[in-house]
Amino acid sequence: MAKPYNIREYCPNDYRGVLTLWQQTGLGGAHRGDNEKTIALSIALGGKFFVVEDTATDTIVGTSWMTFDGRRLHLHHFGIQPQLQKTGIGTDLAIESLAFAKEKKIQVKLEVHKDNLKAINLYRKLGFEYLGDYDVYIIRDVEGLKG
């Protein structure tokens, strides 16, 4: 039986649907520097962006954004529409994403909120290991930097 969703590569027409999903899941938005230009640039630099499309409604119900820094892939904005979580879609999307890493023969790193136990359990099931007791810091507003 065919699955009611399709995992495929992102195309620019997906952007509005991606933003809607990110708003539903709290994964991204303009305040984080997430825009069409950034997505296109990250793909051009060797990354990959997968979307999950509900085949009945043609809506985006999942994303997996893999960026490449020249040394490793970083898995970002991995999420599934809340009402569709725990249905196997996330596992299928993760397997598709990791197949890209395996094809490229490049290690994969991700960050996850320590209280997101559903995601942590999925990542551990797929072979991710806890890197250690690191704190993550970021500067989002580079315009405000001194110097």
Secondary structure, DSSP 8 states (H G I E B T S, - for coil): ---SEEEEE--GGGHHHHHHHHHHHT---GGGT--HHHHHHHHHTT-EEEEEEETTTTEEEEEEEEEE-SS-EEEEEEEE-GGGTTSSHHHHHHHHHHHHHHHHT--EEE---TT-HHHHHHHHHTT-----S--------GGG---
